[in-house]
Amino acid sequence: MNIEKILCPKVGKLIKTKDSVTATILDAGLDPLDLSFQFDESVFIDTTNYEFIHLSLENLYEMINLLEQSERHFTKKFKTK
């Protein structure tokens, strides 16, 4: 079993609610990072509880993948209105 899934069951999954699009990833030190997405092709990383974060190449690819998923979600959402 994947250690990341044990530490954080929803790690790497885009969570869509009426008011937000978020995700959680674990950095290279296995610290959970909360991510927020807006319809501007960017990601906000909440680092409030950390002095530093340690991102691997895999973390960066994961964020890009989540960002692309969020943009597809927003495009569909705003196209129908």
C-alpha positions in Angstrom: 0.0 0.0 0.0 1.1 3.5 -0.8 2.4 5.4 2.4 0.9 8.7 1.0 -2.6 7.2 0.9 -2.2 5.9 4.4 -1.1 9.3 5.7 -3.7 11.3 3.7 -6.4 9.2 2.0 -7.5 12.0 -0.4 -4.0 12.9 -1.4 -3.7 13.9 -5.1 -7.4 14.1 -5.7 -9.2 17.2 -6.9 -12.0 18.1 -4.5 -14.8 20.2 -6.1 -17.5 21.9 -4.1 -19.9 24.7 -5.0 -17.5 27.3 -3.6 -14.0 25.9 -4.1 -11.7 23.6 -5.9 -8.9 22.2 -3.7 -6.5 19.3 -3.3 -3.9 18.1 -0.9 -0.5 16.7 -1.8 2.4 15.5 0.4 5.7 17.3 -0.2 9.0 15.4 -0.4 9.1 15.4 3.5 5.6 13.9 3.6 4.1 17.1 5.0 0.5 17.8 3.7 0.1 20.9 1.5 -3.3 22.3 0.9 -3.8 23.6 -2.6 -6.5 26.0 -3.9 -7.3 26.6 -7.5 -9.0 29.5 -9.2 -9.9 30.0 -12.9 -6.6 31.8 -13.6 -4.2 28.9 -14.4 -2.5 29.1 -11.0 -2.3 27.3 -7.7 -2.2 28.7 -4.2 -0.2 26.7 -1.8 -1.1 27.2 1.9 2.2 27.3 3.7 0.8 28.9 6.9 2.0 26.2 9.2 5.5 25.7 7.6 8.8 27.4 7.7 9.6 25.8 4.3 8.3 23.2 1.9 10.3 20.6 0.1 9.0 19.9 -3.4 10.2 17.1 -5.6 9.9 16.8 -9.3 7.1 14.4 -8.8 5.3 17.0 -6.6 5.6 19.6 -9.3 4.2 17.2 -11.9 1.4 16.3 -9.6 0.5 20.0 -9.1 0.6 20.6 -12.9 -1.8 17.6 -13.3 -4.2 18.9 -10.7 -4.0 22.4 -12.2 -4.9 21.0 -15.6 -7.8 19.1 -14.1 -9.1 22.2 -12.3 -8.9 24.3 -15.5 -11.0 21.6 -17.3 -13.5 21.8 -14.5 -13.7 25.6 -14.6 -14.0 25.6 -18.4 -16.9 23.2 -18.2 -18.5 25.1 -15.3 -18.4 28.5 -16.9 -19.3 27.3 -20.4 -22.7 26.2 -19.2 -23.6 29.5 -17.7 
